[in-house]
């Protein structure tokens, strides 16, 4: 029976599955069959009598992965998997605490707080302690608490070096006491408390070390510091740890993932016992060659090289778009062509680095009638921050809109509580007026909100549409709110993209009014997104694409500052993480891969010029097919539309021979792109945005620029 189990495994997979009772690191490349290896390893251990089902601890990162693992085990082995310890870190920690609730100091029926419940509990605590929520924002208090918990620190160990952080530590301690009184635990608490339980209770720790002789961990590259420490408590001298992961796909540093855990595991447990799964069963050869060459640029990696027996396949297609709209039109045309050739829309994915990029793409798909689905997220006009901004805009055109009023009257927070709104509603009902009318005739903070809307209306009356919306976002407090939010960068980018949408609408629409734009937004937020079960193109961020695969993949927006993201330049090893993200994106494709970038892109209502991503330069030329090589706008016969906005000059600058949008090179500053020029003849100068040296004005008489 065990021989049948090992059929169709390649030599490396077989070696991993049949390892003796010893710890090992399985370096599993993208598409190398790691889930199959993990589940087959579990079944092989049970089937050969080396361990009972209850002697295995298997840890995954998602409930979906845990369920898939149990389903596969049941299909290969006629056993009841219900009692097996297979699950996520938090799921298994919860199970441990339920079993030993007395030792852990929790009531038997303790409840778990999700993120929203936790924030509500913190707000309630701060109100009871009369804490100034302007100075100590509840969301920041929540980050402080969770950050320390995920690092394994209680309030007494929290980093407190000034009055502000000392107060946060006091709130952390008070919050813990409140949770203890109420018999509740938040998500980070599950792991921290179960870690503390095992750490201080030696008999219990020994019990589980004796029980779990084999520990298997999936996606090990995504573990954080506390998760690794938690796992090590289960590992006794006779425990075999089987860690499966890929350091080249570690893309969650912003969530606390520590890719260094893999190298540490190799030193502490595997002792050099590393098996590399490099045969890829997903992608054709050219795609893998590109991925291997790209990721080899990273210095901090364990190292492996993907290969396939499926042949080289098609070259990778590179499209140099003139504008972001040109790029979107190209994608739509290619999607339609592939669909006509028989490729299902659901087997194609459109990937982007930032959520804000979806707006232009969604508009093009909507206009072309191509069904699409935003995977793991909301369509642009359905996103929280966009709906907030639109509510403010609706109040400018129709202050009687009670729905819009209620959405933003206390967002961002203005100290207008539920009781105040109840009184306002009662007053409006008695007089048969709208909430707005009641606010204008009332007093206090609701009247202050009404004055804010009136001031915004007066200030934006004569502004162009995009500038008016930009003013609303800033003056309403939305921009500052998301700037202060630790997780608000994407939301702020989306608000900037709303300004871009307004600028584009102004150029395309005959009726350039706020009312017309709001109607346009409502139409695009309609029911065009395909429902469940319908064939639809998949749109998603690269982060959301991890673990998925598609026949054809489009990676868009490959420009410096966008992908790699500009923030990566300010973070330690940030560029390496961005490169790993690009590696993940490339390896989602099975048969066809498109990479595109735009020479110009509308950002914050203005056209900006960008250099192509360095990642494109890091790909081997022999696997690429350039669909167009140009510096001037060019539109193939496939029906591309002209860009909505062009550079200020598409001609040469007087007699200089240079133009806006042209790529140039400088002996000292490197490669860049011309974004502006001024002057004539020998007095002319150009403004160049350099890849590595920033933006500079250069006198043409002395600059010695050459065409890049």
C-alpha positions as CSV (number, residue, x, y, z in Angstrom):
1,X,0.0,0.0,0.0
2,X,2.8,2.4,0.9
3,X,4.5,1.7,-2.5
4,X,1.3,2.7,-4.3
5,X,1.2,5.9,-2.2
6,X,4.6,6.9,-3.5
7,X,3.8,6.4,-7.2
8,X,4.0,9.4,-9.4
9,X,6.3,11.3,-7.0
10,X,9.5,12.7,-8.4
11,X,12.7,11.7,-6.6
12,X,12.9,14.9,-4.4
13,X,9.2,14.6,-3.4
14,X,9.7,10.9,-2.6
15,X,12.8,11.7,-0.5
16,X,10.8,14.3,1.5
17,X,7.8,12.0,2.0
18,X,9.9,9.1,3.2
19,X,12.4,10.9,5.4
20,X,13.3,9.0,8.6
21,X,12.5,10.3,12.0
22,X,14.5,13.6,11.7
23,X,13.9,17.3,11.3
24,X,14.2,18.8,7.8
25,X,13.6,21.9,5.8
26,X,11.7,21.4,2.6
27,X,12.5,24.3,0.3
28,X,9.4,24.0,-2.0
29,X,9.4,26.2,-5.1
30,X,6.2,27.6,-6.7
31,X,4.1,24.9,-8.3
32,X,6.3,22.1,-7.0
33,X,3.5,20.2,-5.3
34,X,4.2,21.1,-1.7
35,X,0.6,20.4,-0.5
36,X,0.8,16.9,-2.0
37,X,4.1,16.3,-0.3
38,X,2.8,17.5,3.1
39,X,-0.3,15.4,3.0
40,X,1.4,12.3,1.5
41,X,4.1,12.6,4.3
42,X,1.3,12.5,6.9
43,X,-0.4,9.5,5.3
44,X,2.9,7.7,4.8
45,X,3.9,8.1,8.5
46,X,0.5,6.8,9.6
47,X,0.3,4.0,7.1
48,X,3.8,2.7,7.9
49,X,3.0,2.6,11.6
50,X,5.5,5.2,12.6
51,X,2.9,7.4,14.3
52,X,-0.8,7.4,15.1
53,X,-3.1,10.1,13.7
54,X,-3.2,11.7,17.2
55,X,0.6,11.9,17.3
56,X,0.8,14.5,14.5
57,X,0.6,18.3,14.8
58,X,0.2,20.0,11.4
59,X,0.0,23.8,11.2
60,X,-1.2,25.9,8.2
61,X,-2.0,29.6,7.8
62,X,-5.5,29.5,6.5
63,X,-8.6,27.5,7.4
64,X,-9.0,26.7,3.7
65,X,-5.5,25.1,3.6
66,X,-6.3,23.1,6.7
67,X,-9.6,21.8,5.3
68,X,-7.9,20.9,2.0
69,X,-5.2,19.0,3.9
70,X,-7.8,17.0,6.0
71,X,-9.8,16.3,2.8
72,X,-6.8,14.9,1.0
73,X,-5.7,12.8,4.0
74,X,-9.3,11.3,4.2
75,X,-9.2,10.5,0.5
76,X,-5.9,8.6,0.9
77,X,-6.5,6.9,4.2
78,X,-9.7,5.4,5.7
79,X,-9.5,7.2,9.1
80,X,-11.6,9.7,11.0
81,X,-9.6,12.9,10.8
82,X,-11.8,14.8,13.2
83,X,-9.6,14.4,16.2
84,X,-6.4,15.2,14.4
85,X,-4.5,18.4,15.4
86,X,-4.5,20.0,11.9
87,X,-5.3,23.7,11.7
88,X,-4.1,27.3,11.7
89,X,-1.9,28.7,14.4
90,X,-4.9,30.6,16.0
91,X,-7.2,27.6,15.6
92,X,-4.8,25.2,17.4
93,X,-4.0,27.8,20.1
94,X,-7.8,28.1,20.7
95,X,-8.1,24.4,20.9
96,X,-5.2,24.2,23.5
97,X,-6.8,27.0,25.6
98,X,-10.2,25.3,25.5
99,X,-8.7,22.1,26.7
100,X,-6.7,23.7,29.5
101,X,-8.9,26.7,30.3
102,X,-8.3,26.4,34.0
103,X,-4.5,26.4,33.7
104,X,-4.7,29.3,31.3
105,X,-6.8,31.4,33.6
106,X,-9.8,31.6,31.3
107,X,-13.5,30.7,31.7
108,X,-14.5,27.5,29.9
109,X,-16.8,29.4,27.6
110,X,-14.5,32.4,26.8
111,X,-15.4,34.3,23.8
112,X,-13.1,35.5,21.0
113,X,-13.0,39.1,19.9
114,X,-12.5,39.8,16.2
115,X,-10.7,43.0,15.2
116,X,-13.9,45.1,15.2
117,X,-15.0,43.8,18.6
118,X,-11.5,44.4,20.0
119,X,-11.6,48.1,18.8
120,X,-15.0,48.5,20.4
121,X,-13.7,47.1,23.7
122,X,-10.7,49.5,23.6
123,X,-13.0,52.5,22.9
124,X,-15.3,51.5,25.8
125,X,-12.2,51.2,28.1
126,X,-10.9,54.6,27.0
127,X,-14.3,56.2,27.7
128,X,-14.4,54.7,31.2
129,X,-10.9,55.9,31.9
130,X,-11.7,59.4,30.4
131,X,-8.8,59.2,27.9
132,X,-8.5,61.9,25.3
133,X,-9.2,60.0,22.0
134,X,-7.8,62.9,20.0
135,X,-4.4,62.4,21.5
136,X,-4.7,58.6,21.9
137,X,-6.6,57.4,18.9
138,X,-8.3,54.0,19.6
139,X,-6.9,52.5,16.4
140,X,-3.3,53.4,17.4
141,X,-3.9,51.9,20.9
142,X,-5.1,48.7,19.2
143,X,-1.9,48.6,17.0
144,X,0.3,49.1,20.1
145,X,-1.4,46.3,22.0
146,X,-1.4,43.8,19.1
147,X,2.1,44.7,18.0
148,X,3.4,43.9,21.5
149,X,1.3,40.7,21.8
150,X,2.6,39.4,18.4
151,X,6.1,40.0,19.6
152,X,5.4,38.1,22.8
153,X,5.4,41.1,25.1
154,X,2.9,41.9,27.9
155,X,2.3,45.4,29.1
156,X,5.0,45.2,31.7
157,X,7.5,44.5,28.9
158,X,6.2,47.0,26.5
159,X,8.5,49.6,25.0
160,X,7.8,52.7,27.1
161,X,10.3,55.5,26.7
162,X,8.3,58.7,27.1
163,X,5.0,60.0,28.5
164,X,3.0,59.0,25.4
165,X,4.3,55.4,25.2
166,X,4.0,55.0,29.0
167,X,0.3,55.9,28.7
168,X,-0.1,53.4,25.9
169,X,1.4,50.7,28.1
170,X,-1.0,51.6,30.9
171,X,-3.9,51.3,28.5
172,X,-2.6,47.9,27.4
173,X,-2.5,46.7,31.0
174,X,-6.0,48.1,31.7
175,X,-7.3,46.5,28.5
176,X,-5.8,43.1,29.5
177,X,-7.5,43.4,32.9
178,X,-10.8,44.3,31.3
179,X,-10.7,41.3,28.9
180,X,-9.8,39.0,31.9
181,X,-12.8,40.3,33.9
182,X,-15.2,39.8,30.9
183,X,-13.8,36.4,30.0
184,X,-12.8,37.3,26.4
185,X,-9.7,37.0,24.3
186,X,-8.6,38.7,21.1
187,X,-6.8,36.9,18.2
188,X,-3.3,37.8,19.2
189,X,-4.1,36.8,22.8
190,X,-4.9,33.2,21.7
191,X,-1.3,32.6,20.5
192,X,0.4,34.6,23.3
193,X,-1.6,33.0,26.1
194,X,-1.2,29.5,24.8
195,X,2.6,30.2,24.4
196,X,2.7,31.4,28.0
197,X,0.7,28.4,29.2
198,X,3.2,25.9,27.7
199,X,6.2,28.0,28.7
200,X,5.4,28.1,32.4
201,X,3.8,24.7,32.7
202,X,6.6,22.1,32.3
203,X,4.4,19.0,32.9
204,X,1.9,20.1,30.3
205,X,4.7,21.0,27.8
206,X,6.2,17.6,28.3
207,X,2.8,16.0,27.7
208,X,2.5,17.5,24.3
209,X,6.2,16.9,23.4
210,X,5.6,13.2,24.2
211,X,2.4,13.2,22.2
212,X,3.4,15.0,19.0
213,X,6.4,13.1,17.7
214,X,5.9,14.7,14.2
215,X,5.3,18.4,13.7
216,X,4.6,19.6,10.1
217,X,4.4,23.3,9.2
218,X,3.1,24.7,5.9
219,X,4.2,28.1,4.5
220,X,7.0,28.4,7.0
221,X,8.3,31.5,5.4
222,X,5.3,33.4,6.7
223,X,5.8,32.7,10.4
224,X,6.4,35.6,12.7
225,X,8.6,35.6,15.8
226,X,5.9,34.4,18.3
227,X,4.7,31.7,16.0
228,X,8.2,30.2,15.7
229,X,8.7,30.4,19.4
230,X,5.3,28.7,19.9
231,X,6.3,25.9,17.7
232,X,9.6,25.4,19.4
233,X,7.8,24.7,22.7
234,X,6.3,21.6,21.2
235,X,9.6,20.3,20.0
236,X,11.3,17.9,22.4
237,X,14.6,16.0,21.8
238,X,12.6,13.2,20.0
239,X,10.4,15.4,17.9
240,X,10.8,15.5,14.1
241,X,9.9,18.9,12.6
242,X,9.0,19.0,8.9
243,X,9.0,22.7,7.8
244,X,7.8,23.4,4.3
245,X,8.3,26.8,2.8
246,X,9.8,29.0,0.1
247,X,11.8,32.1,1.2
248,X,11.5,33.4,-2.4
249,X,7.7,33.8,-1.7
250,X,8.0,35.6,1.6
251,X,5.8,38.7,0.9
252,X,4.2,39.4,4.3
253,X,6.8,41.4,6.2
254,X,4.2,44.1,6.7
255,X,2.2,41.5,8.8
256,X,5.3,40.6,10.8
257,X,6.5,37.6,8.8
258,X,10.2,36.9,9.4
259,X,11.8,35.3,6.5
260,X,15.0,34.8,8.6
261,X,13.0,32.1,10.5
262,X,13.9,29.6,7.7
263,X,17.6,30.1,8.0
264,X,17.3,29.9,11.8
265,X,15.3,26.7,11.5
266,X,17.9,25.2,9.3
267,X,20.6,25.9,12.0
268,X,18.5,25.0,15.0
269,X,16.7,21.9,13.8
270,X,17.4,20.8,10.2
271,X,21.2,21.0,10.7
272,X,21.7,21.2,6.9
273,X,19.1,18.6,6.1
274,X,17.4,20.5,3.3
275,X,15.4,19.0,0.4
276,X,14.7,21.3,-2.6
277,X,11.6,20.8,-4.6
278,X,12.5,22.5,-7.8
279,X,10.5,20.7,-10.5
280,X,7.6,22.9,-11.4
281,X,4.3,21.4,-12.6
282,X,2.5,24.7,-13.3
283,X,4.4,26.9,-15.8
284,X,6.2,26.6,-19.1
285,X,10.0,27.0,-19.3
286,X,10.2,30.7,-20.4
287,X,8.1,31.8,-17.5
288,X,10.4,29.9,-15.1
289,X,13.5,31.2,-16.7
290,X,12.3,34.7,-16.1
291,X,11.4,34.0,-12.5
292,X,14.7,32.3,-11.7
293,X,16.7,35.1,-13.3
294,X,14.8,37.8,-11.5
295,X,14.9,36.3,-8.0
296,X,18.7,35.5,-8.4
297,X,19.2,39.3,-7.9
298,X,18.2,38.9,-4.2
299,X,21.2,38.4,-1.9
300,X,19.4,37.1,1.1
301,X,18.0,33.7,0.0
302,X,18.6,30.0,0.5
303,X,18.7,29.4,-3.3
304,X,16.9,27.1,-5.7
305,X,16.2,26.9,-9.5
306,X,12.8,26.0,-10.8
307,X,12.6,23.8,-13.9
308,X,9.9,22.0,-15.9
309,X,9.5,19.1,-18.2
310,X,6.7,20.8,-20.1
311,X,8.8,22.6,-22.7
312,X,9.7,26.3,-23.1
313,X,6.3,27.5,-24.2
314,X,5.5,31.0,-25.5
315,X,7.7,34.0,-24.9
316,X,6.7,36.6,-22.3
317,X,4.9,39.5,-23.9
318,X,6.0,43.0,-23.0
319,X,3.8,46.0,-23.8
320,X,5.0,49.5,-23.6
321,X,1.9,51.7,-23.2
322,X,1.7,55.4,-23.9
323,X,-0.7,56.0,-21.0
324,X,-2.5,54.0,-18.2
325,X,-5.6,54.1,-20.4
326,X,-3.6,52.8,-23.4
327,X,-2.5,50.0,-21.1
328,X,-6.0,49.2,-20.0
329,X,-7.3,49.2,-23.6
330,X,-4.5,46.7,-24.5
331,X,-5.4,44.4,-21.7
332,X,-9.1,44.5,-22.7
333,X,-8.3,43.6,-26.3
334,X,-6.0,40.8,-25.3
335,X,-8.5,39.4,-22.9
336,X,-11.2,39.4,-25.5
337,X,-8.9,37.7,-28.1
338,X,-7.9,35.0,-25.6
339,X,-11.6,34.4,-24.8
340,X,-12.4,34.1,-28.5
341,X,-9.6,31.5,-28.7
342,X,-11.4,29.4,-26.0
343,X,-9.7,30.5,-22.8
344,X,-12.3,31.1,-20.0
345,X,-12.3,34.5,-18.5
346,X,-12.0,32.9,-15.1
347,X,-8.7,31.4,-16.2
348,X,-7.2,34.8,-16.7
349,X,-5.9,37.1,-14.0
350,X,-5.2,40.8,-14.1
351,X,-2.7,41.7,-11.3
352,X,-1.6,45.1,-9.9
353,X,0.7,46.2,-7.1
354,X,-1.8,48.6,-5.5
355,X,-5.5,48.5,-5.1
356,X,-5.8,52.0,-6.6
357,X,-4.7,50.8,-10.0
358,X,-7.9,48.8,-10.4
359,X,-10.0,51.9,-11.1
360,X,-8.7,52.6,-14.7
361,X,-8.8,48.9,-15.5
362,X,-12.3,48.5,-14.1
363,X,-13.5,51.4,-16.2
364,X,-12.1,49.9,-19.3
365,X,-13.6,46.5,-18.6
366,X,-17.0,48.1,-17.7
367,X,-17.0,50.2,-20.9
368,X,-16.2,47.1,-23.0
369,X,-18.8,44.9,-21.3
370,X,-16.2,42.4,-20.1
371,X,-17.4,40.6,-16.9
372,X,-14.9,40.8,-14.1
373,X,-14.6,39.9,-10.4
374,X,-12.4,41.6,-7.9
375,X,-10.8,38.7,-6.0
376,X,-10.5,39.2,-2.2
377,X,-11.6,42.8,-2.3
378,X,-14.2,45.4,-3.3
379,X,-14.6,47.1,-6.6
380,X,-13.2,50.6,-6.6
381,X,-16.4,52.5,-6.0
382,X,-17.5,50.1,-3.3
383,X,-14.5,50.7,-1.1
384,X,-15.1,52.3,2.3
385,X,-12.9,55.4,1.8
386,X,-14.4,56.1,-1.7
387,X,-18.0,55.8,-0.3
388,X,-17.0,58.3,2.5
389,X,-15.7,60.8,-0.1
390,X,-18.7,60.3,-2.3
391,X,-21.0,61.0,0.7
392,X,-19.3,64.3,1.2
393,X,-19.7,65.1,-2.5
394,X,-23.4,64.1,-2.4
395,X,-24.0,66.6,0.5
396,X,-22.5,69.4,-1.6
397,X,-25.1,68.8,-4.3
398,X,-28.0,67.7,-2.1
399,X,-27.7,68.5,1.6
400,X,-31.1,66.8,2.2
401,X,-29.5,63.4,1.6
402,X,-29.9,61.8,5.0
403,X,-28.0,58.7,4.1
404,X,-24.9,60.7,3.1
405,X,-25.3,62.9,6.2
406,X,-25.3,59.9,8.6
407,X,-22.3,58.3,6.9
408,X,-19.9,61.2,7.4
409,X,-21.4,63.5,10.1
410,X,-19.0,61.8,12.6
411,X,-16.3,60.5,10.2
412,X,-13.6,61.3,10.8
413,X,-14.6,61.5,14.5
414,X,-15.9,64.9,15.6
415,X,-17.2,63.9,19.0
416,X,-20.8,63.5,17.7
417,X,-22.1,60.5,19.6
418,X,-25.1,58.2,19.0
419,X,-27.2,60.2,21.6
420,X,-26.6,63.5,19.7
421,X,-27.7,61.9,16.5
422,X,-30.8,60.4,18.1
423,X,-31.8,63.9,19.4
424,X,-31.1,65.3,15.9
425,X,-33.3,62.7,14.3
426,X,-36.1,63.3,16.8
427,X,-35.9,67.1,16.1
428,X,-36.0,66.5,12.3
429,X,-39.0,64.1,12.7
430,X,-41.0,66.6,14.8
431,X,-40.6,69.4,12.2
432,X,-40.8,67.2,9.1
433,X,-37.3,68.4,8.1
434,X,-34.2,66.6,6.9
435,X,-31.3,65.9,9.2
436,X,-29.4,68.7,7.5
437,X,-32.1,71.3,8.2
438,X,-32.2,70.2,11.8
439,X,-28.5,70.5,12.1
440,X,-28.4,74.0,10.6
441,X,-31.1,75.2,13.1
442,X,-29.6,73.4,16.0
443,X,-26.3,74.0,17.8
444,X,-23.2,72.3,19.1
445,X,-21.0,70.0,17.1
446,X,-23.7,68.9,14.5
447,X,-24.1,72.6,13.6
448,X,-20.3,72.8,13.3
449,X,-20.5,70.0,10.8
450,X,-23.1,71.8,8.8
451,X,-20.9,74.9,8.7
452,X,-18.0,72.7,7.5
453,X,-20.0,71.5,4.5
454,X,-21.1,75.1,3.7
455,X,-17.5,76.3,3.8
456,X,-16.4,73.4,1.5
457,X,-19.2,74.2,-0.9
458,X,-18.2,77.9,-1.1
459,X,-14.6,77.1,-1.5
460,X,-15.2,74.6,-4.3
461,X,-17.9,76.5,-6.2
462,X,-15.5,77.8,-9.0
463,X,-12.9,75.0,-8.9
464,X,-12.5,72.4,-11.7
465,X,-14.1,69.1,-10.8
466,X,-10.9,67.2,-9.9
467,X,-9.5,70.1,-7.9
468,X,-12.9,70.4,-6.1
469,X,-12.8,66.7,-5.1
470,X,-9.2,67.0,-4.0
471,X,-10.2,70.0,-1.8
472,X,-13.1,68.0,-0.3
473,X,-10.8,65.0,0.6
474,X,-8.3,67.3,2.3
475,X,-10.7,69.7,4.0
476,X,-13.1,67.0,5.3
477,X,-10.3,65.4,7.2
478,X,-10.4,62.1,5.3
479,X,-6.9,62.6,3.9
480,X,-5.4,63.3,7.4
481,X,-7.4,60.4,8.9
482,X,-5.9,57.9,6.5
483,X,-2.4,59.4,6.7
484,X,-2.4,58.8,10.4
485,X,-3.8,55.3,10.0
486,X,-1.0,52.7,10.1
487,X,-2.9,50.6,7.4
488,X,-4.2,53.6,5.6
489,X,-1.7,53.9,2.7
490,X,-3.8,51.9,0.2
491,X,-7.0,53.9,1.2
492,X,-5.1,57.2,0.6
493,X,-4.0,55.9,-2.8
494,X,-7.6,55.1,-3.6
495,X,-8.7,58.6,-2.7
496,X,-6.0,60.0,-4.9
497,X,-7.3,57.7,-7.7
498,X,-10.8,59.2,-7.2
499,X,-9.3,62.6,-8.1
500,X,-7.8,61.0,-11.2
501,X,-11.2,59.5,-12.1
502,X,-12.7,63.0,-11.9
503,X,-10.0,64.5,-14.1
504,X,-10.5,61.8,-16.7
505,X,-14.3,62.2,-16.5
506,X,-13.9,66.0,-17.1
507,X,-12.0,65.3,-20.3
508,X,-14.3,62.6,-21.6
509,X,-17.7,63.9,-20.6
510,X,-19.7,66.7,-22.2
511,X,-21.5,67.4,-18.9
512,X,-18.6,68.3,-16.6
513,X,-20.5,68.7,-13.3
514,X,-20.4,67.1,-9.9
515,X,-23.9,65.8,-10.3
516,X,-22.9,64.1,-13.6
517,X,-19.7,62.6,-12.0
518,X,-21.7,61.2,-9.1
519,X,-24.2,59.6,-11.5
520,X,-21.2,58.1,-13.4
521,X,-19.8,56.7,-10.1
522,X,-23.1,55.2,-9.2
523,X,-23.4,53.5,-12.6
524,X,-19.9,52.0,-12.4
525,X,-20.7,50.8,-8.9
526,X,-23.7,49.0,-10.2
527,X,-24.1,45.2,-10.7
528,X,-21.6,44.9,-13.5
529,X,-19.2,42.7,-11.4
530,X,-20.0,39.1,-12.3
531,X,-21.9,37.0,-9.7
532,X,-20.7,33.8,-8.2
533,X,-20.5,30.9,-10.7
534,X,-20.4,33.2,-13.8
535,X,-17.3,33.2,-16.0
536,X,-15.4,36.4,-15.3
537,X,-11.9,37.9,-15.5
538,X,-10.2,37.9,-12.1
539,X,-8.8,41.2,-10.8
540,X,-6.5,41.3,-7.8
541,X,-3.4,42.6,-6.1
542,X,-0.3,40.5,-6.3
543,X,-0.5,39.8,-2.6
544,X,-4.0,38.4,-3.1
545,X,-2.8,36.2,-6.0
546,X,-0.4,34.1,-3.8
547,X,-1.3,30.4,-4.0
548,X,-3.4,30.8,-7.2
549,X,-2.6,30.0,-10.8
550,X,-4.1,30.9,-14.2
551,X,-3.7,30.1,-17.8
552,X,-2.9,33.7,-18.6
553,X,-1.7,36.4,-16.3
554,X,-1.4,40.2,-16.9
555,X,1.0,42.1,-14.6
556,X,0.3,45.8,-15.0
557,X,1.8,49.0,-13.9
558,X,5.5,47.9,-14.0
559,X,7.0,51.3,-13.4
560,X,9.5,52.6,-10.9
561,X,7.8,53.9,-7.8
562,X,4.7,51.7,-8.5
563,X,6.3,48.2,-8.8
564,X,8.7,48.3,-7.1
565,X,6.7,50.5,-4.8
566,X,8.4,53.8,-3.8
567,X,8.2,52.9,-0.1
568,X,10.5,50.0,-0.6
569,X,13.5,52.4,-1.0
570,X,13.0,53.5,2.6
571,X,12.7,50.0,4.2
572,X,15.4,47.6,5.1
573,X,15.5,44.9,2.4
574,X,12.4,46.5,1.0
575,X,13.5,46.1,-2.6
576,X,14.2,42.4,-2.0
577,X,10.6,41.9,-0.7
578,X,9.3,43.8,-3.8
579,X,11.3,41.5,-6.0
580,X,9.9,38.4,-4.2
581,X,6.4,39.9,-4.9
582,X,7.2,40.1,-8.6
583,X,8.5,36.5,-8.5
584,X,5.2,35.5,-7.0
585,X,3.3,37.4,-9.7
586,X,5.3,35.8,-12.5
587,X,4.9,32.2,-11.2
588,X,1.1,32.5,-11.2
589,X,1.1,32.0,-15.0
590,X,0.8,28.6,-16.5
591,X,1.0,29.3,-20.3
592,X,0.9,33.0,-21.1
593,X,2.3,36.0,-19.3
594,X,1.9,39.7,-20.2
595,X,4.0,42.4,-18.6
596,X,3.0,46.0,-19.2
597,X,4.0,49.5,-18.2
598,X,2.8,53.0,-19.1
599,X,5.0,56.0,-20.1
600,X,2.5,58.3,-18.5
601,X,0.0,57.7,-15.7
602,X,-2.5,60.1,-14.1
603,X,-1.7,60.5,-10.4
604,X,-3.6,62.9,-8.2
605,X,-5.3,64.5,-11.2
606,X,-2.0,65.2,-13.0
607,X,-0.1,63.3,-15.7
608,X,3.2,61.9,-14.4
609,X,6.0,60.3,-16.3
610,X,7.7,57.2,-15.0
611,X,10.6,54.9,-16.0
612,X,9.9,51.3,-16.7
613,X,10.4,49.0,-13.6
614,X,13.9,47.8,-13.0
615,X,12.4,44.3,-12.8
616,X,11.8,44.4,-16.6
617,X,15.5,45.0,-17.1
618,X,16.4,42.1,-14.8
619,X,14.6,39.6,-17.1
620,X,16.5,37.7,-19.8
621,X,16.0,39.1,-23.2
622,X,15.9,35.7,-24.9
623,X,12.5,34.8,-23.2
624,X,10.8,38.1,-24.0
625,X,8.7,39.3,-27.0
626,X,8.3,43.1,-27.2
627,X,4.9,43.8,-28.7
628,X,6.0,47.4,-29.4
629,X,9.2,49.4,-29.0
630,X,8.6,53.1,-29.1
631,X,9.0,56.4,-27.5
632,X,6.2,58.1,-29.5
633,X,2.6,57.3,-29.1
634,X,1.7,54.4,-31.4
635,X,-1.6,52.5,-31.6
636,X,-1.8,49.1,-33.3
637,X,-4.7,48.2,-35.4
638,X,-6.4,46.4,-32.6
639,X,-8.6,49.4,-31.8
640,X,-6.7,51.2,-29.0
641,X,-8.2,54.6,-28.1
642,X,-6.1,57.7,-27.9
643,X,-5.0,58.7,-24.5
644,X,-7.3,61.2,-22.7
645,X,-4.4,63.5,-21.7
646,X,-1.2,64.1,-23.5
647,X,2.1,65.7,-22.4
648,X,2.2,69.5,-22.6
649,X,4.3,69.1,-25.7
650,X,4.6,66.1,-27.9
651,X,6.8,68.1,-30.3
652,X,10.5,68.9,-29.6
653,X,11.1,71.8,-27.3
654,X,11.9,74.7,-29.7
655,X,15.2,73.8,-31.3
656,X,16.6,71.6,-28.5
657,X,15.7,68.2,-30.0
658,X,14.2,67.0,-26.7
659,X,10.6,66.5,-25.7
660,X,8.6,65.7,-22.6
661,X,8.3,62.0,-22.0
662,X,11.7,61.1,-23.7
663,X,14.1,58.7,-22.0
664,X,17.6,60.1,-21.5
665,X,20.9,59.2,-19.9
666,X,23.4,61.3,-17.9
667,X,27.0,60.4,-17.1
668,X,26.5,61.2,-13.4
669,X,22.8,60.8,-12.6
670,X,22.1,57.7,-14.8
671,X,18.9,57.1,-16.7
672,X,15.8,59.2,-16.5
673,X,12.8,60.7,-18.2
674,X,12.1,64.3,-19.3
675,X,9.1,65.7,-17.5
676,X,9.3,69.4,-18.3
677,X,11.4,72.0,-20.2
678,X,11.7,75.8,-20.4
679,X,13.6,78.4,-22.2
680,X,14.9,78.6,-25.8
681,X,18.1,77.9,-27.7
682,X,21.3,78.1,-25.6
683,X,19.2,79.1,-22.5
684,X,17.0,76.0,-22.6
685,X,16.9,73.6,-19.7
686,X,15.0,70.4,-19.0
687,X,13.6,68.8,-15.9
688,X,14.6,65.1,-15.7
689,X,13.2,62.5,-13.3
690,X,16.1,60.2,-12.7
691,X,15.7,56.6,-11.5
692,X,18.2,56.8,-8.7
693,X,19.1,60.5,-8.4
694,X,15.6,62.1,-8.0
695,X,14.3,65.1,-10.1
696,X,16.7,67.7,-11.4
697,X,16.8,70.8,-13.7
698,X,19.6,70.6,-16.2
699,X,20.9,73.3,-18.6
700,X,21.1,71.7,-22.0
701,X,24.2,73.6,-23.0
702,X,26.2,71.7,-20.3
703,X,24.1,68.6,-19.4
704,X,25.4,66.3,-22.2
705,X,22.3,64.2,-22.2
706,X,22.1,61.2,-24.5
707,X,19.0,59.2,-25.6
708,X,18.6,56.3,-23.3
